[in-house]
Amino acid sequence: MVELFNISLYSYILIFMRVGAIFMLMPGFSASYINTQVRLILSLAVTLILQPLLYAELPTEPQDFATFFGYVLAEITTGIFLGMVMQILFFALNFAGSIASQAIGFSNAQIFDPAFQTQTMLIETFLSIIAVTFIFITDIHHLMIQAIVDSYQLFIPGKVLPWGDMAQHITQTIDKSFSFGFKLGSPFIAFTIIFYSGMGLVSRLMPQLNIFFLSLPLQIYLGIGVLFLTIPVIILVFFRYYDDGLYLFHG
């Protein structure tokens, strides 16, 4: 019984290292307004559920502490990598919100972001809150947990981590998120070009009129109209991109 208990405790700790590290960075669960104890309880509960499923994927219990400590560090590193990828994928929407804020004229309108406890642009925070709500309403967090399970086929515990591939994927994910966020914000870039071109033309026709000062309310009204017309498309396209990014970890 003692040997069986040691094996169960060993597998539980090893799985918890990866799951707990992912929950520290996973969008929706890593928000600062979620109590640390609640996040820990969720990690422990998910680990308990996954232990029977992932027990066969774990290496045999090592006989020395140094090898066990190496396994623990590798699992924590893998969990941080997976959580970072999920978070970087999510930052594409934040970048699109930043573009929208600048196009509408809200670049100086800062609001407290409860997820990161920082001051961010108004539209950026608005889109982030919608996205987090959408994650739990549509059960996309189940896909993130499924990605944790499938990652054991990609990053086998006890094996040497592919450091080069991990660094390359992080770089590629940042590049893709930046370009995809730019695409999500393209309607607002087009709106800015058209609006300022029109205001510039009016300014040339009426030089005595301070057109850019008078056009600010119009810019806000039209920009908000564009925002509410494009929000459903932005959210749906973003989560299709986010879902595709999670499929990397599916074995």
Buried (B, 14 or more C-beta within 10 A) or exposed (E): EEEEEEBEEBBBBBBBBBBBBBBBBBBBBBBEEBEEEEBBEBBBEBBEEBBEEBBEBBBEBBEEEEEBEEBBEBBBBBBBBBBBBBBBBBBBBBBBBBBBBBBBBBBEEBBEBBBBEEEBBBBBBBBBEBBBEBBEEEEBBEBBBBBBBBBBEBBBBBEEBEEEEBEEBBEEBBEBBBEBBBBBBEBBBEBBEEBBEEBEEBBEEEEEEEBEEEBEEBBBEBBBEBBEEBBEEBBEBBBEBBEEBBEBBEE
